[in-house]
C-alpha cells in the first residue's frame, strides 16, 4: 500500500464520499481516506490521475512523500481563495451597478455564483442524479431555487459565503493537522554510522541492531541504544515531555529522537528504528487520530438523519402555509430554501474531531501517549483513580528510613562488612545509609546466605548475623530494644537487624521511598475533579496505611494479590468510571480490568503495549494536566454541539414569523463552524498560570 498526504480536505462527509468513489476505481477496493490525519492509503496500482480528479472535487490534492520530500500535485486550496476574492469583487461591483446605473447586474451576479460555487453545483447535480442528499445537494437546490424566484443578490451571497465557509473549515482542520505533523517531525532522518573506522551518513531506515553511530552536539540520536563512550546531557522532551536534560555516560540507555546537547556520544544501536520507542509513539499517535469516540459515532449517525429531516421541514415550510393558511407561495418558498441551507451539518460534524486531535497533540507534547480519541474521552469522564503503590506512588527502591544503634563501635562496621558484597536491594539501601557516616572498615569471611532469614558471616573470629527477626533468635532481646523494634514494625517498616553471638548491635528500618511529587499530584487530581483516589498494594496493612496517609489518597487496600487487585478494580467500576495506574507489567491484569488503563514506564515496550494511556515519564507529575486536558476536550465538544445546534435552532425559529433569509441561514452555519473550529483549537494553547486554589481533605483515608 502507498501512503499519501492530502492537502485541502475541508469536510468529513465529503471525505467519506470521496473514499467511496476511490474504492470504486480499479484496484481501489482497499483505499482508506483518513480525514483527521489527512492521509490516503492506496494500492500502488490505482490510477493516480483518476484519484486526483476525485480529490479536486473537494479542493483537495495529493502530496506524495518521496525520500523525505513532499511534492504537491495541484494547488486547489489557493485557487479557492482567489476565486472567492474575485467573486466577492464581482459581487460588490454588481451591487454598485445595480444601485447606481441602469446596467443589468444579473450577468455579474451569475458570474460570481459560477466562480464561487460551480464545484458545489456540479457535485450537487451529481448527487441529485444519485438521490444522495448531502450539503452540496442542499446548496444546489437552494441556489437553483433562489435564482428561479429572482433572488440574485441573496443567491450570490449564499454561494460566496458557503465557499468561504468551506475554505475556513479546511483551514481550521489544517491547523489541527499541522500541530500534529509538527509533533511527528521530531523523528530523525539520518545517522552518522561508524563501520570499520569509516564514518558514513546513512538513512535511519538502513541502521541495524549493533551498529555504532556517532552523535555530535546538537544532533538527534537516531534510535534506541546504549552509550558506548562519551558524556553529555540529552534532551528527552520529544519522548518523555521532560524539559530538563538528562546526563548520559557509558552503559546508559538513550532514546531515538532525543537530542544530544553538548558532548559527543558513541552509541550502540539496540533497536531498529521501526522498533524504537519513538517510532512506536509516533505510530500510535497517528493511529489515535482516526479512532472514533462514542460521541463522534453518535454525531455521524445523527447527521445521516438530520439532513433528510431538514429537507422534510423545508418542504413543509414551502407547502403548508400556502396550501392551508393562504400564505404567499413565493415568500414561503423562499423561507423553505433558507431552511435547506440551515440543514448543513458541517459544524456539528466538526464539533468533535478538531478538539480530540488538539487534546491528543497537547498530551503528546507533555509525554502523555493517548492511544485514541475514545480513551481521551474516557479519561475526561473518570471519577476514580486507583494507584498501584510500588513504583507508582513510591520509587520502588528501598531506603533506610529509621535506624537504632545499640553498639556505636561495631554496628556500622559489621553491617558494611557483611552487606557490601551483596547485590540485594535491601543490602544496597543499607550501604547507602552506612556510607553517609564515617565507620571503620573491616572484612567478613565465611559469608553464608540463610534462606528466609538473612546473612551469616565471621568477623574477627566471631559469628555475626544481618537479617530479619528469625536470624537473631539466638539472642535475648532487651525490653527497650523490643519496644523500638515493635514501634518500627507498627510504622510499616521492614526490619534488618545486626547482631553478634550475644547482642543486638542495631536495627535498620527500611521502607519503599515515596516519590516527592506523589502528595502534590494527588492534591492536584482532587482539584482537577477526581472524586476518589484509591491505593492498591500487596504490602501489609501498616505500610499501606502509612503511604496512604503521606500522599493523601482517600482510601487504601493492603495485602492484595494480583487477582485481588483485579477483583477490587471490578468492584470499584460498579460505583463509577475507574482508571488504574501501574507499571504496565506486573499490574497488567488490573489495568485491563479497569475502564481505563494508565501505564508508567518511561517508554518501555511493555508499558506502551499494555495500557490505553502511557506516561512516558517515570513519574506522575503530568497526570493531573492530562486529566484536565481530557475534561476540557469533553467540555469543548459539549459546547461545540450546543453552538452548532443552537444557532441552527434559532435560525429555524425565525421561519415562524417569516424572518429567515438566505444570508441569515448561511451565516448561522458559517458562524457555528468558525466558533466550533476556534474553540477547539484553543485546547492547543498552553496556559502559563498555575492553579493557586487549595483543597481541604474531604475524607480521611479509609482502612479496608
ROBA-975002 format. One line per 8 residues: their letters; for each residue x, y, z of C-alpha. Coordinates in nm, 2 decimals. Layout:
N
A) X Y Z; ...
//
This chain:
704
XXXXXXXX) 0.00 0.00 0.00; 0.12 0.35 -0.09; 0.06 0.63 0.16; -0.01 0.99 0.06; -0.05 1.31 0.25; -0.36 1.51 0.15; -0.39 1.89 0.15; -0.72 2.09 0.14
XXXXXXXX) -0.97 1.84 0.29; -1.24 2.06 0.43; -1.54 1.83 0.50; -1.57 1.49 0.68; -1.88 1.39 0.48; -1.71 1.49 0.16; -1.40 1.28 0.26; -1.62 0.98 0.32
XXXXXXXX) -1.79 1.03 -0.02; -1.45 1.06 -0.20; -1.33 0.74 -0.02; -1.63 0.56 -0.17; -1.56 0.69 -0.51; -1.19 0.59 -0.50; -1.29 0.24 -0.38; -1.49 0.20 -0.70
XXXXXXXX) -1.18 0.26 -0.91; -0.98 -0.04 -1.05; -0.77 -0.18 -0.76; -0.92 0.08 -0.53; -1.12 -0.16 -0.30; -0.87 -0.13 -0.01; -0.84 0.25 -0.03; -0.86 0.43 0.31
XXXXXXXX) -0.91 0.81 0.32; -0.84 0.93 0.68; -0.99 1.28 0.72; -0.85 1.36 1.06; -0.48 1.29 0.98; -0.52 1.40 0.61; -0.38 1.07 0.47; -0.48 0.84 0.19
XXXXXXXX) -0.37 0.47 0.16; -0.39 0.33 -0.18; -0.29 0.01 -0.37; 0.01 0.12 -0.58; -0.17 0.00 -0.90; -0.45 0.26 -0.87; -0.45 0.53 -1.14; -0.34 0.85 -0.96
XXXXXXXX) -0.48 1.08 -1.22; -0.83 0.94 -1.15; -0.77 0.98 -0.78; -0.66 1.34 -0.82; -0.98 1.42 -1.02; -1.19 1.28 -0.74; -0.99 1.48 -0.47; -1.01 1.80 -0.67
XXXXXXXX) -1.39 1.79 -0.64; -1.34 1.89 -0.27; -1.05 2.12 -0.34; -0.81 1.86 -0.21; -0.47 1.75 -0.36; -0.21 1.48 -0.32; 0.12 1.52 -0.15; 0.34 1.21 -0.22
XXXXXXXX) 0.63 1.16 0.02; 0.94 1.05 -0.17; 1.27 1.03 0.01; 1.16 1.26 0.28; 1.05 1.54 0.03; 0.69 1.65 -0.02; 0.57 1.70 -0.37; 0.23 1.87 -0.42
XXXXXXXX) 0.01 1.77 -0.71; -0.21 2.08 -0.77; -0.27 2.38 -0.56; -0.65 2.39 -0.54; -0.67 2.53 -0.19; -0.51 2.86 -0.30; -0.73 2.86 -0.62; -1.04 2.86 -0.39
XXXXXXXX) -0.90 3.16 -0.21; -0.85 3.36 -0.53; -1.19 3.25 -0.68; -1.36 3.37 -0.36; -1.17 3.70 -0.37; -1.27 3.76 -0.74; -1.63 3.65 -0.68; -1.66 3.90 -0.39
XXXXXXXX) -1.52 4.18 -0.60; -1.76 4.10 -0.88; -2.05 4.08 -0.63; -1.95 4.42 -0.49; -1.94 4.56 -0.85; -2.28 4.41 -0.92; -2.43 4.58 -0.62; -2.28 4.91 -0.72
XXXXXXXX) -2.41 4.89 -1.08; -2.75 4.77 -0.96; -2.79 5.06 -0.73; -2.63 5.35 -0.94; -2.68 5.26 -1.30; -2.92 5.11 -1.54; -2.67 4.84 -1.64; -2.82 4.49 -1.59
XXXXXXXX) -2.65 4.33 -1.29; -2.77 3.98 -1.34; -2.46 3.88 -1.55; -2.23 3.99 -1.27; -2.43 3.80 -1.01; -2.43 3.49 -1.23; -2.05 3.52 -1.29; -1.99 3.55 -0.91
XXXXXXXX) -2.21 3.25 -0.84; -2.03 3.04 -1.10; -1.68 3.13 -0.98; -1.75 3.07 -0.62; -2.00 2.78 -0.64; -1.95 2.59 -0.96; -1.78 2.29 -0.80; -2.06 2.27 -0.54
XXXXXXXX) -2.32 2.30 -0.81; -2.16 2.02 -1.02; -2.13 1.79 -0.72; -2.49 1.87 -0.61; -2.63 1.78 -0.95; -2.44 1.46 -0.95; -2.58 1.38 -0.60; -2.93 1.46 -0.72
XXXXXXXX) -2.89 1.22 -1.00; -2.79 0.95 -0.75; -3.05 1.06 -0.49; -2.77 1.13 -0.25; -2.86 1.42 -0.02; -2.57 1.60 0.15; -2.46 1.96 0.19; -2.38 2.00 -0.18
XXXXXXXX) -2.72 1.87 -0.28; -2.89 2.11 -0.03; -2.69 2.41 -0.15; -2.75 2.33 -0.52; -3.13 2.31 -0.46; -3.11 2.64 -0.27; -2.92 2.82 -0.54; -3.15 2.70 -0.82
XXXXXXXX) -3.45 2.80 -0.61; -3.31 3.14 -0.53; -3.23 3.21 -0.90; -3.57 3.08 -1.01; -3.76 3.34 -0.79; -3.52 3.62 -0.89; -3.33 3.64 -0.56; -2.99 3.70 -0.74
XXXXXXXX) -2.84 3.91 -0.47; -2.90 3.67 -0.19; -2.83 3.36 -0.41; -2.49 3.51 -0.49; -2.42 3.60 -0.13; -2.51 3.24 -0.03; -2.27 3.10 -0.29; -1.98 3.32 -0.18
XXXXXXXX) -2.04 3.27 0.20; -2.08 2.89 0.15; -1.75 2.88 -0.04; -1.59 3.09 0.24; -1.73 2.86 0.50; -1.58 2.55 0.33; -1.25 2.73 0.30; -1.24 2.82 0.67
XXXXXXXX) -1.34 2.47 0.76; -1.04 2.35 0.57; -0.81 2.60 0.73; -0.92 2.50 1.08; -0.87 2.13 1.02; -0.54 2.20 0.85; -0.42 2.39 1.16; -0.51 2.09 1.38
XXXXXXXX) -0.33 1.86 1.14; -0.02 2.08 1.13; 0.00 2.08 1.51; 0.01 1.70 1.49; 0.26 1.70 1.20; 0.50 1.93 1.38; 0.50 1.66 1.66; 0.57 1.39 1.41
XXXXXXXX) 0.86 1.58 1.25; 1.08 1.51 1.56; 1.17 1.17 1.40; 1.54 1.17 1.29; 1.62 1.13 0.92; 1.98 1.03 0.91; 2.26 0.89 1.13; 2.64 0.91 1.13
XXXXXXXX) 2.74 0.54 1.13; 3.09 0.41 1.20; 3.18 0.10 1.02; 3.54 -0.03 1.02; 3.66 0.31 1.13; 3.49 0.49 0.85; 3.22 0.74 0.91; 2.92 0.75 0.67
XXXXXXXX) 2.59 0.92 0.67; 2.30 0.68 0.63; 1.92 0.69 0.64; 1.78 0.57 0.98; 1.60 0.30 0.78; 1.94 0.15 0.69; 2.05 0.12 1.05; 2.08 -0.23 1.20
XXXXXXXX) 2.09 -0.36 1.56; 2.45 -0.34 1.69; 2.55 -0.06 1.45; 2.77 0.20 1.61; 2.67 0.57 1.55; 2.84 0.89 1.64; 2.61 1.16 1.78; 2.76 1.51 1.77
XXXXXXXX) 2.65 1.81 1.97; 2.30 1.93 1.86; 2.23 1.61 1.66; 1.94 1.37 1.72; 2.00 1.02 1.85; 1.88 0.80 1.56; 1.73 0.51 1.75; 1.72 0.35 2.09
XXXXXXXX) 2.07 0.24 2.21; 2.34 0.22 2.47; 2.61 0.47 2.52; 2.95 0.30 2.45; 3.16 0.61 2.53; 3.13 0.98 2.58; 2.95 1.20 2.83; 2.67 1.46 2.76
XXXXXXXX) 2.33 1.59 2.86; 2.05 1.47 2.65; 1.71 1.64 2.58; 1.44 1.37 2.60; 1.15 1.61 2.58; 1.03 1.45 2.25; 0.98 1.12 2.42; 0.90 1.19 2.78
XXXXXXXX) 0.79 1.56 2.77; 1.05 1.64 3.03; 1.21 1.98 2.98; 1.52 1.92 3.19; 1.82 1.75 3.02; 1.93 1.41 3.15; 2.30 1.33 3.20; 2.43 1.03 2.99
XXXXXXXX) 2.75 0.84 3.01; 2.89 0.49 2.92; 2.65 0.20 2.96; 2.34 0.42 3.00; 2.04 0.38 2.76; 1.92 0.66 2.52; 1.61 0.71 2.32; 1.59 0.76 1.95
XXXXXXXX) 1.47 1.12 1.87; 1.63 1.27 2.18; 1.88 1.55 2.12; 2.25 1.55 2.23; 2.31 1.88 2.39; 2.69 1.93 2.41; 2.94 1.64 2.41; 3.00 1.36 2.16
XXXXXXXX) 2.83 1.03 2.22; 2.93 0.69 2.07; 2.61 0.49 2.07; 2.54 0.12 2.00; 2.20 0.07 1.84; 1.99 -0.18 2.03; 1.67 -0.15 1.82; 1.60 -0.08 1.45
XXXXXXXX) 1.42 0.25 1.42; 1.08 0.10 1.34; 1.10 -0.09 1.67; 1.22 0.21 1.87; 1.02 0.38 2.14; 0.99 0.70 1.93; 0.86 0.51 1.62; 0.60 0.33 1.83
XXXXXXXX) 0.49 0.65 1.99; 0.46 0.83 1.66; 0.27 0.54 1.50; 0.03 0.52 1.79; -0.02 0.90 1.79; -0.11 0.89 1.42; -0.35 0.59 1.47; -0.51 0.77 1.76
XXXXXXXX) -0.64 1.05 1.53; -0.86 0.80 1.34; -1.04 0.63 1.64; -1.40 0.73 1.68; -1.54 0.82 2.02; -1.90 0.73 2.12; -1.98 1.10 2.08; -1.84 1.11 1.73
XXXXXXXX) -2.02 0.79 1.63; -2.35 0.93 1.76; -2.29 1.26 1.57; -2.22 1.06 1.25; -2.54 0.86 1.29; -2.74 1.17 1.38; -2.62 1.36 1.08; -2.74 1.09 0.85
XXXXXXXX) -3.10 1.15 0.97; -3.05 1.53 1.02; -3.03 1.62 0.66; -3.34 1.43 0.54; -3.53 1.57 0.84; -3.43 1.93 0.74; -3.54 1.86 0.38; -3.88 1.74 0.51
XXXXXXXX) -3.91 2.05 0.72; -3.81 2.26 0.42; -4.09 2.10 0.21; -4.34 2.16 0.49; -4.24 2.53 0.52; -4.28 2.57 0.14; -4.62 2.40 0.11; -4.82 2.41 0.44
XXXXXXXX) -4.86 2.79 0.48; -4.97 2.85 0.12; -5.20 2.54 0.10; -5.36 2.56 0.45; -5.32 2.92 0.56; -5.34 3.12 0.25; -4.97 3.22 0.26; -4.79 3.37 -0.05
XXXXXXXX) -4.62 3.08 -0.22; -4.31 3.28 -0.33; -4.25 3.41 0.02; -4.27 3.06 0.18; -4.08 2.90 -0.10; -3.80 3.15 -0.01; -3.83 3.06 0.36; -3.81 2.69 0.27
XXXXXXXX) -3.49 2.75 0.07; -3.34 2.92 0.37; -3.43 2.62 0.59; -3.24 2.39 0.34; -2.93 2.59 0.40; -2.97 2.56 0.77; -2.96 2.19 0.72; -2.58 2.19 0.66
XXXXXXXX) -2.44 1.95 0.93; -2.07 2.06 0.89; -2.04 2.25 1.22; -2.19 1.96 1.40; -1.96 1.70 1.25; -1.65 1.93 1.32; -1.76 1.97 1.68; -1.55 1.67 1.79
XXXXXXXX) -1.25 1.57 1.57; -1.06 1.90 1.59; -1.10 1.91 1.97; -0.98 1.55 2.00; -0.68 1.60 1.78; -0.59 1.91 1.97; -0.62 1.72 2.30; -0.41 1.42 2.18
XXXXXXXX) -0.14 1.65 2.04; -0.13 1.86 2.36; -0.09 1.55 2.58; 0.18 1.40 2.34; 0.38 1.72 2.38; 0.38 1.65 2.76; 0.49 1.29 2.72; 0.14 1.15 2.77
XXXXXXXX) 0.06 0.90 2.50; -0.32 0.86 2.45; -0.39 0.58 2.21; -0.71 0.71 2.07; -0.98 0.97 2.10; -1.20 0.72 2.27; -0.95 0.69 2.56; -0.92 1.07 2.58
XXXXXXXX) -1.30 1.10 2.62; -1.29 0.82 2.88; -1.01 1.00 3.08; -1.23 1.31 3.09; -1.51 1.10 3.25; -1.30 0.92 3.51; -1.41 0.99 3.87; -1.20 0.72 4.05
XXXXXXXX) -0.82 0.67 4.01; -0.67 0.35 4.15; -0.30 0.35 4.21; -0.06 0.07 4.25; 0.18 0.16 4.53; 0.52 0.02 4.44; 0.69 0.21 4.15; 0.39 0.44 4.11
XXXXXXXX) 0.33 0.64 4.43; 0.67 0.51 4.56; 1.00 0.48 4.38; 1.01 0.10 4.40; 1.35 0.12 4.57; 1.41 0.05 4.94; 1.58 0.31 5.16; 1.66 0.33 5.53
XXXXXXXX) 1.40 0.55 5.69; 1.49 0.48 6.05; 1.77 0.31 6.24; 1.86 0.24 6.60; 2.22 0.20 6.73; 2.29 -0.01 7.04; 2.67 -0.06 6.98; 2.83 0.25 6.84
XXXXXXXX) 3.17 0.09 6.78; 3.06 -0.22 6.58; 2.71 -0.16 6.43; 2.80 0.02 6.11; 3.13 -0.16 6.05; 2.96 -0.51 6.08; 2.67 -0.41 5.86; 2.91 -0.28 5.59
XXXXXXXX) 3.14 -0.58 5.61; 2.85 -0.82 5.55; 2.64 -0.62 5.30; 2.90 -0.45 5.08; 2.94 -0.76 4.86; 2.57 -0.82 4.81; 2.35 -0.70 4.52; 2.02 -0.75 4.71
XXXXXXXX) 1.81 -0.43 4.71; 1.80 -0.42 5.09; 2.18 -0.45 5.11; 2.22 -0.16 4.87; 1.98 0.05 5.07; 2.18 -0.03 5.39; 2.51 0.05 5.22; 2.38 0.39 5.10
XXXXXXXX) 2.29 0.48 5.46; 2.61 0.34 5.61; 2.83 0.53 5.36; 2.67 0.85 5.47; 2.86 0.81 5.81; 3.22 0.75 5.90; 3.29 0.39 6.00; 3.58 0.16 6.05
XXXXXXXX) 3.63 -0.08 5.76; 3.66 -0.45 5.85; 3.64 -0.77 5.65; 3.40 -1.05 5.68; 3.47 -1.42 5.59; 3.27 -1.74 5.55; 2.97 -1.53 5.43; 2.66 -1.75 5.41
XXXXXXXX) 2.31 -1.67 5.30; 2.04 -1.84 5.51; 1.71 -1.87 5.32; 1.42 -1.67 5.47; 1.64 -1.51 5.74; 1.94 -1.31 5.60; 2.32 -1.35 5.60; 2.57 -1.50 5.85
XXXXXXXX) 2.94 -1.42 5.85; 3.26 -1.44 6.05; 3.43 -1.12 6.16; 3.75 -1.13 6.36; 3.68 -1.48 6.46; 3.33 -1.42 6.58; 2.99 -1.51 6.42; 2.76 -1.22 6.31
XXXXXXXX) 2.42 -1.20 6.16; 2.24 -0.94 5.94; 1.88 -1.03 5.87; 1.52 -1.04 5.99; 1.40 -1.13 6.34; 1.43 -1.50 6.26; 1.81 -1.46 6.21; 1.86 -1.34 6.57
XXXXXXXX) 1.65 -1.60 6.76; 1.97 -1.70 6.95; 1.98 -1.35 7.11; 1.79 -1.24 7.42; 1.64 -0.91 7.32; 1.62 -0.65 7.60; 1.28 -0.48 7.67; 1.38 -0.14 7.54
XXXXXXXX) 1.51 -0.29 7.21; 1.19 -0.49 7.17; 0.99 -0.17 7.22; 1.19 0.00 6.95; 1.15 -0.29 6.71; 0.78 -0.31 6.77; 0.75 0.07 6.70; 0.93 0.03 6.37
XXXXXXXX) 0.70 -0.26 6.27; 0.40 -0.05 6.37; 0.52 0.21 6.13; 0.52 -0.04 5.85; 0.90 -0.07 5.81; 1.09 -0.38 5.70; 1.34 -0.46 5.97; 1.71 -0.56 5.92
XXXXXXXX) 1.88 -0.65 6.25; 2.26 -0.66 6.30; 2.38 -0.89 6.58; 2.68 -1.08 6.71; 2.67 -1.40 6.92; 2.51 -1.23 7.23; 2.38 -0.88 7.15; 2.17 -0.68 6.90
XXXXXXXX) 2.41 -0.42 6.76; 2.15 -0.21 6.59; 1.84 -0.21 6.37; 1.77 -0.07 6.02; 1.40 0.02 5.94; 1.37 0.00 5.56; 1.08 0.14 5.35; 0.99 0.20 4.99
XXXXXXXX) 1.07 0.56 4.93; 0.77 0.77 4.85; 0.80 0.99 4.54; 0.85 1.35 4.61; 0.57 1.45 4.38; 0.31 1.20 4.49; 0.14 1.41 4.75; 0.11 1.72 4.52
XXXXXXXX) -0.01 1.50 4.24; -0.29 1.35 4.44; -0.39 1.70 4.56; -0.39 1.83 4.20; -0.60 1.54 4.09; -0.86 1.62 4.35; -0.86 1.98 4.22; -0.90 1.85 3.87
XXXXXXXX) -1.23 1.68 3.96; -1.12 1.33 4.05; -1.36 1.24 4.34; -1.19 0.92 4.47; -0.83 0.82 4.48; -0.75 0.46 4.59; -0.42 0.28 4.66; -0.40 -0.09 4.59
XXXXXXXX) -0.09 -0.28 4.72; 0.04 -0.62 4.80; 0.23 -0.47 5.10; 0.10 -0.53 5.45; -0.17 -0.31 5.61; 0.06 -0.09 5.81; 0.28 0.00 5.51; -0.03 0.07 5.31
XXXXXXXX) -0.18 0.29 5.58; 0.15 0.49 5.62; 0.19 0.56 5.25; -0.18 0.65 5.21; -0.16 0.90 5.49; 0.15 1.05 5.35; 0.03 1.10 4.99; -0.33 1.18 5.06
XXXXXXXX) -0.52 0.91 4.88; -0.88 0.88 5.02; -0.88 0.50 5.06; -0.64 0.21 5.05; -0.64 -0.17 5.04; -0.33 -0.36 5.15; -0.22 -0.73 5.13; -0.37 -0.78 4.78
XXXXXXXX) -0.25 -1.05 4.54; -0.27 -0.97 4.17; -0.61 -1.14 4.15; -0.73 -0.94 4.45; -0.64 -0.62 4.27; -0.85 -0.73 3.97; -1.14 -0.80 4.19; -1.11 -0.47 4.37
XXXXXXXX) -1.09 -0.28 4.04; -1.40 -0.46 3.92; -1.58 -0.37 4.25; -1.48 0.00 4.20; -1.61 0.00 3.84; -1.96 -0.07 3.98; -1.95 0.27 4.16; -1.82 0.48 3.87
XXXXXXXX) -1.56 0.52 3.60; -1.23 0.39 3.71; -0.88 0.43 3.58; -0.60 0.20 3.71; -0.24 0.33 3.71; 0.05 0.09 3.73; 0.38 0.00 3.57; 0.23 -0.18 3.27
XXXXXXXX) 0.39 -0.52 3.36; 0.30 -0.65 3.70; -0.03 -0.47 3.70; -0.14 -0.58 3.35; -0.45 -0.78 3.47; -0.57 -0.48 3.69; -0.50 -0.24 3.40; -0.71 -0.45 3.17
XXXXXXXX) -1.00 -0.48 3.42; -1.04 -0.10 3.47; -1.24 0.13 3.24; -0.90 0.29 3.15; -0.55 0.15 3.19; -0.27 0.40 3.25; 0.09 0.27 3.25; 0.41 0.43 3.38
XXXXXXXX) 0.71 0.30 3.20; 0.93 0.58 3.06; 0.90 0.43 2.71; 0.93 0.06 2.79; 0.78 -0.17 2.52; 0.55 -0.35 2.77; 0.41 -0.02 2.90; 0.34 0.11 2.55
XXXXXXXX) 0.16 -0.21 2.45; -0.03 -0.28 2.77; -0.23 0.04 2.86; -0.47 0.28 2.69; -0.26 0.57 2.81; 0.11 0.57 2.87; 0.30 0.82 3.09; 0.64 0.83 2.91
XXXXXXXX) 0.80 0.99 3.22; 0.88 0.77 3.52; 0.66 0.98 3.75; 0.31 1.11 3.78; 0.36 1.48 3.77; 0.19 1.53 3.43; -0.11 1.32 3.51; -0.33 1.60 3.66
XXXXXXXX) -0.27 1.81 3.35; -0.37 1.52 3.13; -0.69 1.47 3.32; -0.76 1.85 3.30; -0.70 1.85 2.92; -0.93 1.55 2.87; -1.21 1.71 3.08; -1.15 2.03 2.88
XXXXXXXX) -1.18 1.84 2.55; -1.51 1.69 2.67; -1.64 2.03 2.78; -1.54 2.18 2.45; -1.72 1.91 2.25; -2.04 1.97 2.45; -2.02 2.35 2.40; -1.95 2.29 2.02
XXXXXXXX) -2.25 2.07 1.99; -2.47 2.32 2.17; -2.35 2.60 1.95; -2.39 2.40 1.63; -2.74 2.30 1.71; -2.84 2.62 1.90; -2.75 2.86 1.61; -2.94 2.64 1.37
XXXXXXXX) -3.24 2.62 1.60; -3.25 3.00 1.63; -3.24 3.02 1.25; -3.52 2.77 1.22; -3.74 2.95 1.47; -3.71 3.27 1.26; -3.93 3.08 1.00; -4.23 3.11 1.23
XXXXXXXX) -4.26 3.49 1.19; -4.12 3.46 0.83; -3.80 3.64 0.91; -3.54 3.37 0.80; -3.34 3.49 0.50; -3.09 3.30 0.29; -2.80 3.51 0.41; -2.90 3.46 0.78
XXXXXXXX) -2.92 3.09 0.72; -2.57 3.07 0.57; -2.43 3.30 0.84; -2.58 3.08 1.11; -2.40 2.78 0.97; -2.08 2.98 0.90; -2.08 3.13 1.24; -2.12 2.79 1.41
XXXXXXXX) -1.84 2.64 1.20; -1.60 2.93 1.28; -1.68 2.92 1.65; -1.65 2.54 1.68; -1.31 2.54 1.50; -1.17 2.83 1.70; -1.29 2.70 2.04; -1.14 2.35 1.96
XXXXXXXX) -0.80 2.50 1.86; -0.77 2.69 2.19; -0.70 2.35 2.35; -0.36 2.37 2.19; -0.27 2.68 2.38; -0.08 2.61 2.70; -0.18 2.81 3.00; 0.12 2.96 3.18
XXXXXXXX) -0.07 3.04 3.50; -0.08 2.78 3.78; -0.38 2.68 3.99; -0.35 2.85 4.33; -0.66 2.71 4.48; -0.62 2.47 4.77; -0.84 2.19 4.87; -0.91 2.05 5.22
XXXXXXXX) -0.92 1.68 5.28; -1.29 1.58 5.23; -1.24 1.24 5.39; -0.97 1.07 5.59; -0.81 0.76 5.43; -1.03 0.47 5.50; -0.89 0.14 5.62; -1.03 -0.16 5.44
//
